[in-house]
C-alpha cells in the first residue's frame, strides 16, 4: 500500500496489472500518461522548423492542409498535416495567424421592457392558405406587448414593406401615438414607441424605415438565426391558427379571409382572457402592473 501511494496509483490498479500480465508482471508503469520513448516523436528542432515555416510570408495565410502539399512539391517534408496542426495549436497559432481578428465576446442581448400601453409593439406576417395550390394570403398583425391588444391588422396577396408602413401608420393614428419632442411638456416626456420584429425582408425595408422615422418610432429586431426572439407575435399566430372555429378548408377568397380575421380580432381584443396578463381582457388591463420583457 505504501509503494502504491508513493507512485500515485491505487492497490486495485496494481492487482489488475498483475492479473492481466501474470504473477508480479514485468514491473512497467502501464498508465497512459507514463513517460515512454516514442521513436517518431518530433524533436524540439523539428517543432521550431515547422513554426518558422508556417510563419514565412508565403505560408502564413495558408492552412496546414495546403502548406504540406506546397512543401512536398519542393521536395521537402518536415511533418505531416496533423503534426502541423498539433504544433500550431500548442504554440497558440492555430486559430489566429496573420491579420485574423481576435475572437470577439458575444454581444449581450438587448432587453426591451413594456411598462405601459403604446411603449412596445410586436408585429409579424403569417401565411394563410387559399384554394389555389401555391397561392397564399399574407396576414399582417401588430400587437401591443403590454395589453396584448391587436392594434392593427391587414390582409394582402403579397408581402410588401409599403403595406407594412401603411399598417403601422394607421395603428399610430388609431392609438393616438404622436412623435415625442413636440410642443408641450407632456409630449416631451413621453417615451418613444418601439416596434419589434424579426429579420424578414418586409421588416427591414427602406419604406418602413423612413415611415417609422417620420413618426418617431424606434425599430428593434430579433437576433440572426434565432427563432424565439419574437414570442408575442408567434404566440398570437398560434392562437389564430389553432382556434376551434378556424376553417378546416383553405380560404376561397381574400374577402372570406378578411371576414374571419375581423371576427377573430374582435374576440381576441374584447372577450379572450389572456394568461399573460392575469386572465383579463386587453381593455381591462390595469395601467400599473408588472413589467413585460421581450
Secondary structure, DSSP 8 states (H G I E B T S, - for coil): -HHHHHHT--HHHHHHHHHHHSTT-------TTS----TT---HHHHHHHHHHHTSTTTTTS-HHHHHHHHHHTT--S--HHHHHHHHHHTT-SS--TT-------------EE-STTSEEEEEEEEEEBSSTT-EEEEEEEEETTT--EEEEEEESS--HHHHHHHHHHHHHHTT---TTSSSHHHHHS---EEEE-S-TTTT-HHHHHHHHHHT-EEEE--TT-TTS-HHHHHHHHHHHT-TTS-SS-BSSHHHHHHHHHHHHHHHHHT--BGGGTSB-GGG--SS---EE-
